[in-house]
Amino acid sequence: MWRAIPPWMKKQLPIVRKQSAVPGLEAVVDESDLSSIPVLMGRLQTLLKASTAKLSSPLSAGEIQTSFLTLLRLSAQMKVQDPYERDMVYEDSGTLLTADERAQFTDIEETFELADIAYNELPFDQELRDVLGARNYSLVRHEPLSLPGSAAHFVALSNEQKVIVIGVKGTSNFEDFLTDACGNVVNHTLSAPFINGGPVEIRCHEGVFVAASRLFNDLERLVEALFIPTGYKITVTGHSLGAGVASLLAILLRSRFADLRAESRLKVIAIAPPPILDLDASLACQPFTTTLVNNADIIPRTSLSNLIITMEFLKLVNNKLDESGLKPAGLNTTAAFLKTFMEGINGTMIMSPQEIKNGWKTSIELVGLDDPDHLFVPGRVLHMYDLWSKPGYGLTHNSSFPEPADGLLLDSIIHPAERVLVTDGTSPVLRTIEMDGRMLSDHMAPAYRSSIRTLFGAKSD
């Protein structure tokens, strides 16, 4: 049991703290230190309190459960009975990229692999330095450990490409999860606008911001002494939590160093970030930040506003159950609900596809974009999506692609996306949590790799 406790937690346990305390010296608590158990617990309690207030609903717990089960069933039924309606919602949520337009994004596939390498979970006991070396990058710095409120990362440069890469690790351990969980929305005043005419005041995800601020402090002197004098371009990237930290780090760097605000000097490729920025800031960073979202990936949709929108839609579902005599309130209505539910995905839908579409539209409109507690994914968004109307829903084998040179194997069966939308964090399909069996697997690196290779790789067409 003792061995299972992380070292950063052990030293804060009362018995250990008492033994190491200096007599007469009071401990000073850094309120930004998320590895401090009292600070961490305080942040989580604040988040719970704020979320509870925002998510208050007139529905009872039982009504929420039955409405949610009905929502899951409706989604499954739509996939079978009218998949085109969902595909049209995506098509209307942005601008479709043609094959020629996709071909302009020549660096996305390589940058994704660098973001994945940041996890340092390399096969065959390979060393990070060697894997980067095979890609013509020299390792400059590597911090493999992460605490709550910090991020593991590497810095590498390519003299051949004249590029410096900062790769930030995503969520892979308990400490990273705690950083994710500290999702309070906090204000921060920048030293200068990160883009001409951009905001100085930003609101952002607290845990991600604390991690980005610590990384900025660690890299500031290196950027000033090495990165800027070389004239090399800088790419900041990461997956999941790492993408969020990378995006906020870039904002802090551009705010601090005017040289990095020059066009194309610093850019971000954010793979599957959580919502981290307020509306104005998320849109303002479009010139230098590109976010990639894969299909039904739940992480870029995990925001308080999306939960509120879902609750609004559940009210509509509850009303429809009541109107149809299917709302479990007694023996007869409960039996009717169960009978209808047992009909399965081919049974009668209690809401038509058009009613579902209009219901989501109404629910989205009820939740304003400008609420100070609502956050969005940053920058320009390339939303890769698969077609529900496509036979097999995009199932293919990895034999379509060669193995990565670094040995990072694909799953034997993958689900590549079919199309790409250019949009932003306010896209209707990003303001709802898509109820899809792939909502978790679509977030994983193999799913992103297959979609990126299909749409942006050498074999895309």
BAMI-409635 format. One record per residue (C-alpha): residue in three letters; z, x, y. Coordinates in steps of 0.05 Angstrom, whole numbers, plus 5000, padded with zeros to 4 digits. Layout:
residuo->ALA; Z->Z; X->X; Y->Y
...
END
This chain:
residuo->MET; Z->5000; X->5000; Y->5000
residuo->TRP; Z->5019; X->5055; Y->5049
residuo->ARG; Z->4954; X->5093; Y->5035
residuo->ALA; Z->4914; X->5030; Y->5052
residuo->ILE; Z->4941; X->5028; Y->5123
residuo->PRO; Z->4895; X->5063; Y->5173
residuo->PRO; Z->4927; X->5124; Y->5206
residuo->TRP; Z->4921; X->5094; Y->5276
residuo->MET; Z->4964; X->5035; Y->5253
residuo->LYS; Z->5014; X->5078; Y->5214
residuo->LYS; Z->5036; X->5116; Y->5276
residuo->GLN; Z->5052; X->5051; Y->5311
residuo->LEU; Z->5097; X->5022; Y->5258
residuo->PRO; Z->5169; X->5018; Y->5283
residuo->ILE; Z->5198; X->5067; Y->5233
residuo->VAL; Z->5145; X->5120; Y->5249
residuo->ARG; Z->5148; X->5107; Y->5323
residuo->LYS; Z->5223; X->5114; Y->5324
residuo->GLN; Z->5221; X->5181; Y->5288
residuo->SER; Z->5168; X->5209; Y->5336
residuo->ALA; Z->5198; X->5182; Y->5401
residuo->VAL; Z->5221; X->5231; Y->5454
residuo->PRO; Z->5292; X->5213; Y->5478
residuo->GLY; Z->5293; X->5187; Y->5550
residuo->LEU; Z->5217; X->5180; Y->5554
residuo->GLU; Z->5188; X->5110; Y->5556
residuo->ALA; Z->5122; X->5098; Y->5523
residuo->VAL; Z->5065; X->5081; Y->5571
residuo->VAL; Z->5018; X->5027; Y->5546
residuo->ASP; Z->4944; X->5033; Y->5564
residuo->GLU; Z->4921; X->4961; Y->5571
residuo->SER; Z->4849; X->4982; Y->5555
residuo->ASP; Z->4870; X->5015; Y->5490
residuo->LEU; Z->4849; X->4966; Y->5436
residuo->SER; Z->4877; X->5012; Y->5382
residuo->SER; Z->4946; X->4994; Y->5409
residuo->ILE; Z->4972; X->4939; Y->5364
residuo->PRO; Z->5009; X->4901; Y->5421
residuo->VAL; Z->4947; X->4905; Y->5466
residuo->LEU; Z->4901; X->4884; Y->5409
residuo->MET; Z->4945; X->4825; Y->5390
residuo->GLY; Z->4949; X->4803; Y->5462
residuo->ARG; Z->4873; X->4804; Y->5468
residuo->LEU; Z->4863; X->4764; Y->5405
residuo->GLN; Z->4915; X->4712; Y->5427
residuo->THR; Z->4880; X->4706; Y->5495
residuo->LEU; Z->4813; X->4696; Y->5461
residuo->LEU; Z->4842; X->4643; Y->5414
residuo->LYS; Z->4873; X->4605; Y->5472
residuo->ALA; Z->4809; X->4606; Y->5514
residuo->SER; Z->4765; X->4586; Y->5455
residuo->THR; Z->4811; X->4530; Y->5435
residuo->ALA; Z->4809; X->4501; Y->5505
residuo->LYS; Z->4733; X->4505; Y->5509
residuo->LEU; Z->4721; X->4477; Y->5440
residuo->SER; Z->4766; X->4416; Y->5447
residuo->SER; Z->4730; X->4356; Y->5416
residuo->PRO; Z->4743; X->4281; Y->5411
residuo->LEU; Z->4724; X->4286; Y->5338
residuo->SER; Z->4779; X->4290; Y->5286
residuo->ALA; Z->4782; X->4347; Y->5236
residuo->GLY; Z->4755; X->4301; Y->5183
residuo->GLU; Z->4697; X->4278; Y->5227
residuo->ILE; Z->4679; X->4350; Y->5243
residuo->GLN; Z->4678; X->4367; Y->5169
residuo->THR; Z->4634; X->4308; Y->5148
residuo->SER; Z->4588; X->4318; Y->5208
residuo->PHE; Z->4580; X->4392; Y->5193
residuo->LEU; Z->4565; X->4378; Y->5119
residuo->THR; Z->4513; X->4328; Y->5142
residuo->LEU; Z->4483; X->4379; Y->5190
residuo->LEU; Z->4476; X->4429; Y->5132
residuo->ARG; Z->4442; X->4376; Y->5090
residuo->LEU; Z->4395; X->4356; Y->5147
residuo->SER; Z->4374; X->4429; Y->5156
residuo->ALA; Z->4360; X->4436; Y->5082
residuo->GLN; Z->4321; X->4370; Y->5082
residuo->MET; Z->4279; X->4391; Y->5142
residuo->LYS; Z->4260; X->4455; Y->5107
residuo->VAL; Z->4231; X->4414; Y->5050
residuo->GLN; Z->4208; X->4350; Y->5082
residuo->ASP; Z->4183; X->4371; Y->5151
residuo->PRO; Z->4186; X->4447; Y->5161
residuo->TYR; Z->4132; X->4446; Y->5214
residuo->GLU; Z->4179; X->4414; Y->5264
residuo->ARG; Z->4225; X->4474; Y->5262
residuo->ASP; Z->4167; X->4522; Y->5268
residuo->MET; Z->4142; X->4486; Y->5330
residuo->VAL; Z->4210; X->4493; Y->5363
residuo->TYR; Z->4204; X->4568; Y->5355
residuo->GLU; Z->4132; X->4569; Y->5379
residuo->ASP; Z->4154; X->4531; Y->5442
residuo->SER; Z->4212; X->4579; Y->5456
residuo->GLY; Z->4172; X->4639; Y->5481
residuo->THR; Z->4104; X->4673; Y->5482
residuo->LEU; Z->4073; X->4693; Y->5415
residuo->LEU; Z->4051; X->4765; Y->5410
residuo->THR; Z->3982; X->4779; Y->5382
residuo->ALA; Z->3970; X->4837; Y->5334
residuo->ASP; Z->3940; X->4878; Y->5391
residuo->GLU; Z->4000; X->4865; Y->5434
residuo->ARG; Z->4048; X->4884; Y->5378
residuo->ALA; Z->4010; X->4950; Y->5369
residuo->GLN; Z->4034; X->4972; Y->5438
residuo->PHE; Z->4106; X->4976; Y->5412
residuo->THR; Z->4093; X->5042; Y->5377
residuo->ASP; Z->4165; X->5067; Y->5375
residuo->ILE; Z->4203; X->5007; Y->5349
residuo->GLU; Z->4198; X->5025; Y->5275
residuo->GLU; Z->4221; X->5097; Y->5286
residuo->THR; Z->4277; X->5076; Y->5333
residuo->PHE; Z->4302; X->5024; Y->5283
residuo->GLU; Z->4309; X->5079; Y->5231
residuo->LEU; Z->4349; X->5121; Y->5280
residuo->ALA; Z->4394; X->5062; Y->5293
residuo->ASP; Z->4405; X->5053; Y->5218
residuo->ILE; Z->4418; X->5128; Y->5209
residuo->ALA; Z->4475; X->5121; Y->5259
residuo->TYR; Z->4515; X->5087; Y->5203
residuo->ASN; Z->4515; X->5156; Y->5169
residuo->GLU; Z->4512; X->5121; Y->5101
residuo->LEU; Z->4458; X->5167; Y->5075
residuo->PRO; Z->4436; X->5167; Y->5002
residuo->PHE; Z->4438; X->5227; Y->4955
residuo->ASP; Z->4494; X->5260; Y->4996
residuo->GLN; Z->4446; X->5279; Y->5051
residuo->GLU; Z->4473; X->5308; Y->5115
residuo->LEU; Z->4460; X->5274; Y->5181
residuo->ARG; Z->4434; X->5339; Y->5211
residuo->ASP; Z->4383; X->5346; Y->5155
residuo->VAL; Z->4359; X->5274; Y->5159
residuo->LEU; Z->4349; X->5280; Y->5234
residuo->GLY; Z->4316; X->5347; Y->5225
residuo->ALA; Z->4264; X->5316; Y->5178
residuo->ARG; Z->4246; X->5271; Y->5237
residuo->ASN; Z->4241; X->5332; Y->5284
residuo->TYR; Z->4307; X->5317; Y->5319
residuo->SER; Z->4362; X->5368; Y->5330
residuo->LEU; Z->4433; X->5342; Y->5325
residuo->VAL; Z->4472; X->5355; Y->5389
residuo->ARG; Z->4535; X->5315; Y->5378
residuo->HIS; Z->4564; X->5271; Y->5323
residuo->GLU; Z->4628; X->5230; Y->5325
residuo->PRO; Z->4635; X->5196; Y->5257
residuo->LEU; Z->4702; X->5163; Y->5268
residuo->SER; Z->4715; X->5098; Y->5304
residuo->LEU; Z->4778; X->5063; Y->5327
residuo->PRO; Z->4784; X->4993; Y->5355
residuo->GLY; Z->4751; X->4997; Y->5423
residuo->SER; Z->4709; X->5058; Y->5406
residuo->ALA; Z->4643; X->5071; Y->5372
residuo->ALA; Z->4619; X->5125; Y->5324
residuo->HIS; Z->4554; X->5156; Y->5347
residuo->PHE; Z->4506; X->5214; Y->5347
residuo->VAL; Z->4465; X->5249; Y->5400
residuo->ALA; Z->4400; X->5284; Y->5381
residuo->LEU; Z->4340; X->5312; Y->5418
residuo->SER; Z->4268; X->5325; Y->5402
residuo->ASN; Z->4236; X->5382; Y->5440
residuo->GLU; Z->4169; X->5361; Y->5410
residuo->GLN; Z->4174; X->5290; Y->5439
residuo->LYS; Z->4218; X->5309; Y->5498
residuo->VAL; Z->4265; X->5253; Y->5480
residuo->ILE; Z->4340; X->5249; Y->5473
residuo->VAL; Z->4368; X->5195; Y->5427
residuo->ILE; Z->4438; X->5165; Y->5429
residuo->GLY; Z->4449; X->5127; Y->5364
residuo->VAL; Z->4510; X->5081; Y->5362
residuo->LYS; Z->4539; X->5057; Y->5296
residuo->GLY; Z->4546; X->4983; Y->5283
residuo->THR; Z->4601; X->4945; Y->5247
residuo->SER; Z->4618; X->4977; Y->5180
residuo->ASN; Z->4694; X->4979; Y->5176
residuo->PHE; Z->4758; X->4942; Y->5196
residuo->GLU; Z->4763; X->4979; Y->5263
residuo->ASP; Z->4693; X->4958; Y->5283
residuo->PHE; Z->4709; X->4886; Y->5264
residuo->LEU; Z->4770; X->4888; Y->5311
residuo->THR; Z->4725; X->4912; Y->5367
residuo->ASP; Z->4678; X->4854; Y->5354
residuo->ALA; Z->4737; X->4805; Y->5351
residuo->CYS; Z->4761; X->4824; Y->5421
residuo->GLY; Z->4710; X->4777; Y->5451
residuo->ASN; Z->4744; X->4757; Y->5516
residuo->VAL; Z->4696; X->4756; Y->5576
residuo->VAL; Z->4718; X->4807; Y->5628
residuo->ASN; Z->4694; X->4826; Y->5698
residuo->HIS; Z->4671; X->4896; Y->5715
residuo->THR; Z->4649; X->4925; Y->5781
residuo->LEU; Z->4596; X->4979; Y->5774
residuo->SER; Z->4594; X->5039; Y->5820
residuo->ALA; Z->4522; X->5020; Y->5839
residuo->PRO; Z->4469; X->4971; Y->5816
residuo->PHE; Z->4439; X->4991; Y->5750
residuo->ILE; Z->4371; X->4967; Y->5775
residuo->ASN; Z->4342; X->4957; Y->5844
residuo->GLY; Z->4367; X->4890; Y->5869
residuo->GLY; Z->4409; X->4881; Y->5807
residuo->PRO; Z->4482; X->4857; Y->5805
residuo->VAL; Z->4542; X->4902; Y->5816
residuo->GLU; Z->4590; X->4852; Y->5787
residuo->ILE; Z->4579; X->4838; Y->5713
residuo->ARG; Z->4616; X->4797; Y->5661
residuo->CYS; Z->4615; X->4822; Y->5590
residuo->HIS; Z->4645; X->4823; Y->5520
residuo->GLU; Z->4711; X->4860; Y->5527
residuo->GLY; Z->4712; X->4897; Y->5461
residuo->VAL; Z->4640; X->4921; Y->5467
residuo->PHE; Z->4652; X->4941; Y->5540
residuo->VAL; Z->4714; X->4981; Y->5523
residuo->ALA; Z->4676; X->5018; Y->5469
residuo->ALA; Z->4616; X->5030; Y->5516
residuo->SER; Z->4663; X->5055; Y->5571
residuo->ARG; Z->4696; X->5105; Y->5525
residuo->LEU; Z->4629; X->5130; Y->5501
residuo->PHE; Z->4605; X->5136; Y->5573
residuo->ASN; Z->4667; X->5178; Y->5589
residuo->ASP; Z->4653; X->5223; Y->5529
residuo->LEU; Z->4579; X->5233; Y->5547
residuo->GLU; Z->4581; X->5233; Y->5623
residuo->ARG; Z->4586; X->5309; Y->5632
residuo->LEU; Z->4534; X->5321; Y->5577
residuo->VAL; Z->4486; X->5274; Y->5611
residuo->GLU; Z->4496; X->5307; Y->5679
residuo->ALA; Z->4493; X->5379; Y->5654
residuo->LEU; Z->4440; X->5374; Y->5599
residuo->PHE; Z->4403; X->5308; Y->5595
residuo->ILE; Z->4383; X->5299; Y->5668
residuo->PRO; Z->4362; X->5372; Y->5681
residuo->THR; Z->4315; X->5373; Y->5620
residuo->GLY; Z->4275; X->5316; Y->5647
residuo->TYR; Z->4273; X->5287; Y->5577
residuo->LYS; Z->4270; X->5212; Y->5567
residuo->ILE; Z->4331; X->5179; Y->5538
residuo->THR; Z->4331; X->5125; Y->5484
residuo->VAL; Z->4397; X->5089; Y->5468
residuo->THR; Z->4397; X->5049; Y->5405
residuo->GLY; Z->4441; X->5016; Y->5353
residuo->HIS; Z->4446; X->4958; Y->5305
residuo->SER; Z->4495; X->4899; Y->5311
residuo->LEU; Z->4558; X->4923; Y->5348
residuo->GLY; Z->4522; X->4989; Y->5360
residuo->ALA; Z->4466; X->4951; Y->5396
residuo->GLY; Z->4516; X->4918; Y->5442
residuo->VAL; Z->4551; X->4983; Y->5458
residuo->ALA; Z->4483; X->5017; Y->5469
residuo->SER; Z->4463; X->4963; Y->5518
residuo->LEU; Z->4526; X->4968; Y->5560
residuo->LEU; Z->4526; X->5044; Y->5557
residuo->ALA; Z->4456; X->5044; Y->5587
residuo->ILE; Z->4480; X->4999; Y->5644
residuo->LEU; Z->4538; X->5046; Y->5658
residuo->LEU; Z->4492; X->5108; Y->5656
residuo->ARG; Z->4440; X->5077; Y->5702
residuo->SER; Z->4495; X->5055; Y->5750
residuo->ARG; Z->4525; X->5125; Y->5752
residuo->PHE; Z->4461; X->5167; Y->5754
residuo->ALA; Z->4406; X->5148; Y->5802
residuo->ASP; Z->4357; X->5193; Y->5764
residuo->LEU; Z->4363; X->5148; Y->5703
residuo->ARG; Z->4341; X->5087; Y->5743
residuo->ALA; Z->4270; X->5115; Y->5747
residuo->GLU; Z->4218; X->5076; Y->5709
residuo->SER; Z->4218; X->5093; Y->5634
residuo->ARG; Z->4270; X->5149; Y->5642
residuo->LEU; Z->4322; X->5111; Y->5601
residuo->LYS; Z->4310; X->5053; Y->5554
residuo->VAL; Z->4348; X->5013; Y->5502
residuo->ILE; Z->4323; X->4987; Y->5435
residuo->ALA; Z->4379; X->4939; Y->5414
residuo->ILE; Z->4374; X->4915; Y->5342
residuo->ALA; Z->4411; X->4850; Y->5329
residuo->PRO; Z->4463; X->4854; Y->5385
residuo->PRO; Z->4516; X->4801; Y->5395
residuo->PRO; Z->4515; X->4763; Y->5462
residuo->ILE; Z->4549; X->4812; Y->5510
residuo->LEU; Z->4527; X->4798; Y->5582
residuo->ASP; Z->4529; X->4742; Y->5633
residuo->LEU; Z->4464; X->4707; Y->5651
residuo->ASP; Z->4444; X->4748; Y->5712
residuo->ALA; Z->4460; X->4816; Y->5681
residuo->SER; Z->4425; X->4799; Y->5615
residuo->LEU; Z->4361; X->4781; Y->5652
residuo->ALA; Z->4365; X->4839; Y->5701
residuo->CYS; Z->4363; X->4892; Y->5647
residuo->GLN; Z->4296; X->4867; Y->5619
residuo->PRO; Z->4256; X->4926; Y->5648
residuo->PHE; Z->4293; X->4977; Y->5605
residuo->THR; Z->4324; X->4937; Y->5548
residuo->THR; Z->4287; X->4908; Y->5488
residuo->THR; Z->4328; X->4867; Y->5439
residuo->LEU; Z->4302; X->4852; Y->5370
residuo->VAL; Z->4325; X->4789; Y->5333
residuo->ASN; Z->4305; X->4775; Y->5261
residuo->ASN; Z->4293; X->4702; Y->5243
residuo->ALA; Z->4358; X->4664; Y->5232
residuo->ASP; Z->4405; X->4723; Y->5243
residuo->ILE; Z->4472; X->4693; Y->5264
residuo->ILE; Z->4501; X->4752; Y->5302
residuo->PRO; Z->4456; X->4746; Y->5365
residuo->ARG; Z->4476; X->4672; Y->5365
residuo->THR; Z->4551; X->4683; Y->5357
residuo->SER; Z->4575; X->4660; Y->5425
residuo->LEU; Z->4625; X->4611; Y->5452
residuo->SER; Z->4569; X->4571; Y->5486
residuo->ASN; Z->4531; X->4564; Y->5420
residuo->LEU; Z->4594; X->4538; Y->5386
residuo->ILE; Z->4602; X->4487; Y->5442
residuo->ILE; Z->4529; X->4466; Y->5434
residuo->THR; Z->4540; X->4458; Y->5359
residuo->MET; Z->4601; X->4414; Y->5373
residuo->GLU; Z->4560; X->4371; Y->5419
residuo->PHE; Z->4508; X->4362; Y->5365
residuo->LEU; Z->4562; X->4344; Y->5314
residuo->LYS; Z->4582; X->4286; Y->5360
residuo->LEU; Z->4511; X->4259; Y->5354
residuo->VAL; Z->4513; X->4267; Y->5278
residuo->ASN; Z->4580; X->4232; Y->5275
residuo->ASN; Z->4552; X->4174; Y->5316
residuo->LYS; Z->4492; X->4169; Y->5270
residuo->LEU; Z->4537; X->4167; Y->5209
residuo->ASP; Z->4577; X->4111; Y->5241
residuo->GLU; Z->4514; X->4071; Y->5259
residuo->SER; Z->4487; X->4079; Y->5188
residuo->GLY; Z->4552; X->4056; Y->5155
residuo->LEU; Z->4560; X->4125; Y->5125
residuo->LYS; Z->4620; X->4151; Y->5164
residuo->PRO; Z->4677; X->4159; Y->5113
residuo->ALA; Z->4730; X->4111; Y->5139
residuo->GLY; Z->4748; X->4073; Y->5077
residuo->LEU; Z->4730; X->4066; Y->5004
residuo->ASN; Z->4662; X->4033; Y->5014
residuo->THR; Z->4637; X->4078; Y->5070
residuo->THR; Z->4662; X->4140; Y->5033
residuo->ALA; Z->4625; X->4119; Y->4971
residuo->ALA; Z->4562; X->4106; Y->5012
residuo->PHE; Z->4568; X->4175; Y->5044
residuo->LEU; Z->4576; X->4209; Y->4977
residuo->LYS; Z->4519; X->4170; Y->4946
residuo->THR; Z->4472; X->4189; Y->5002
residuo->PHE; Z->4496; X->4261; Y->5000
residuo->MET; Z->4483; X->4266; Y->4925
residuo->GLU; Z->4410; X->4247; Y->4936
residuo->GLY; Z->4399; X->4320; Y->4954
residuo->ILE; Z->4346; X->4351; Y->4998
residuo->ASN; Z->4293; X->4301; Y->4977
residuo->GLY; Z->4336; X->4242; Y->4997
residuo->THR; Z->4329; X->4199; Y->5060
residuo->MET; Z->4347; X->4237; Y->5124
residuo->ILE; Z->4397; X->4200; Y->5167
residuo->MET; Z->4363; X->4230; Y->5229
residuo->SER; Z->4288; X->4240; Y->5235
residuo->PRO; Z->4262; X->4310; Y->5251
residuo->GLN; Z->4245; X->4285; Y->5321
residuo->GLU; Z->4315; X->4258; Y->5330
residuo->ILE; Z->4343; X->4325; Y->5307
residuo->LYS; Z->4298; X->4362; Y->5355
residuo->ASN; Z->4317; X->4316; Y->5413
residuo->GLY; Z->4390; X->4320; Y->5394
residuo->TRP; Z->4392; X->4396; Y->5398
residuo->LYS; Z->4354; X->4393; Y->5464
residuo->THR; Z->4405; X->4345; Y->5493
residuo->SER; Z->4464; X->4386; Y->5467
residuo->ILE; Z->4435; X->4449; Y->5498
residuo->GLU; Z->4425; X->4415; Y->5565
residuo->LEU; Z->4498; X->4393; Y->5566
residuo->VAL; Z->4522; X->4465; Y->5564
residuo->GLY; Z->4504; X->4502; Y->5628
residuo->LEU; Z->4474; X->4572; Y->5629
residuo->ASP; Z->4516; X->4594; Y->5688
residuo->ASP; Z->4585; X->4582; Y->5659
residuo->PRO; Z->4623; X->4648; Y->5672
residuo->ASP; Z->4649; X->4649; Y->5601
residuo->HIS; Z->4580; X->4645; Y->5568
residuo->LEU; Z->4546; X->4709; Y->5546
residuo->PHE; Z->4475; X->4725; Y->5524
residuo->VAL; Z->4438; X->4780; Y->5487
residuo->PRO; Z->4410; X->4831; Y->5536
residuo->GLY; Z->4341; X->4844; Y->5563
residuo->ARG; Z->4272; X->4824; Y->5538
residuo->VAL; Z->4278; X->4794; Y->5468
residuo->LEU; Z->4228; X->4803; Y->5413
residuo->HIS; Z->4246; X->4747; Y->5365
residuo->MET; Z->4214; X->4759; Y->5297
residuo->TYR; Z->4213; X->4695; Y->5256
residuo->ASP; Z->4189; X->4670; Y->5190
residuo->LEU; Z->4155; X->4603; Y->5179
residuo->TRP; Z->4193; X->4548; Y->5142
residuo->SER; Z->4124; X->4519; Y->5127
residuo->LYS; Z->4101; X->4583; Y->5093
residuo->PRO; Z->4103; X->4578; Y->5016
residuo->GLY; Z->4161; X->4619; Y->4989
residuo->TYR; Z->4190; X->4625; Y->5060
residuo->GLY; Z->4164; X->4696; Y->5067
residuo->LEU; Z->4185; X->4724; Y->4999
residuo->THR; Z->4152; X->4790; Y->4982
residuo->HIS; Z->4164; X->4855; Y->4945
residuo->ASN; Z->4176; X->4922; Y->4976
residuo->SER; Z->4117; X->4952; Y->4939
residuo->SER; Z->4077; X->4933; Y->5001
residuo->PHE; Z->4109; X->4992; Y->5037
residuo->PRO; Z->4119; X->5066; Y->5021
residuo->GLU; Z->4190; X->5090; Y->5013
residuo->PRO; Z->4222; X->5118; Y->5077
residuo->ALA; Z->4218; X->5193; Y->5080
residuo->ASP; Z->4293; X->5199; Y->5085
residuo->GLY; Z->4305; X->5161; Y->5021
residuo->LEU; Z->4332; X->5098; Y->5054
residuo->LEU; Z->4308; X->5048; Y->5002
residuo->LEU; Z->4290; X->4976; Y->5014
residuo->ASP; Z->4317; X->4919; Y->4972
residuo->SER; Z->4270; X->4902; Y->4915
residuo->ILE; Z->4257; X->4834; Y->4946
residuo->ILE; Z->4255; X->4823; Y->5020
residuo->HIS; Z->4238; X->4769; Y->5070
residuo->PRO; Z->4193; X->4794; Y->5126
residuo->ALA; Z->4182; X->4755; Y->5189
residuo->GLU; Z->4114; X->4725; Y->5203
residuo->ARG; Z->4109; X->4722; Y->5279
residuo->VAL; Z->4140; X->4751; Y->5342
residuo->LEU; Z->4161; X->4714; Y->5405
residuo->VAL; Z->4174; X->4748; Y->5472
residuo->THR; Z->4231; X->4712; Y->5504
residuo->ASP; Z->4302; X->4725; Y->5530
residuo->GLY; Z->4374; X->4706; Y->5515
residuo->THR; Z->4365; X->4636; Y->5544
residuo->SER; Z->4314; X->4618; Y->5490
residuo->PRO; Z->4330; X->4550; Y->5458
residuo->VAL; Z->4327; X->4580; Y->5389
residuo->LEU; Z->4379; X->4632; Y->5409
residuo->ARG; Z->4425; X->4579; Y->5440
residuo->THR; Z->4434; X->4544; Y->5373
residuo->ILE; Z->4462; X->4571; Y->5308
residuo->GLU; Z->4407; X->4561; Y->5258
residuo->MET; Z->4434; X->4532; Y->5193
residuo->ASP; Z->4395; X->4574; Y->5144
residuo->GLY; Z->4413; X->4607; Y->5078
residuo->ARG; Z->4387; X->4672; Y->5107
residuo->MET; Z->4431; X->4672; Y->5170
residuo->LEU; Z->4473; X->4730; Y->5143
residuo->SER; Z->4421; X->4768; Y->5102
residuo->ASP; Z->4373; X->4766; Y->5162
residuo->HIS; Z->4424; X->4809; Y->5200
residuo->MET; Z->4424; X->4865; Y->5149
residuo->ALA; Z->4383; X->4929; Y->5158
residuo->PRO; Z->4336; X->4916; Y->5098
residuo->ALA; Z->4315; X->4850; Y->5129
residuo->TYR; Z->4303; X->4881; Y->5197
residuo->ARG; Z->4265; X->4939; Y->5165
residuo->SER; Z->4218; X->4893; Y->5128
residuo->SER; Z->4204; X->4849; Y->5189
residuo->ILE; Z->4194; X->4909; Y->5235
residuo->ARG; Z->4148; X->4943; Y->5186
residuo->THR; Z->4108; X->4880; Y->5175
residuo->LEU; Z->4100; X->4865; Y->5249
residuo->PHE; Z->4104; X->4933; Y->5284
residuo->GLY; Z->4090; X->4984; Y->5230
residuo->ALA; Z->4026; X->5020; Y->5212
residuo->LYS; Z->4008; X->4966; Y->5161
residuo->SER; Z->4017; X->4907; Y->5208
residuo->ASP; Z->3957; X->4865; Y->5225
END
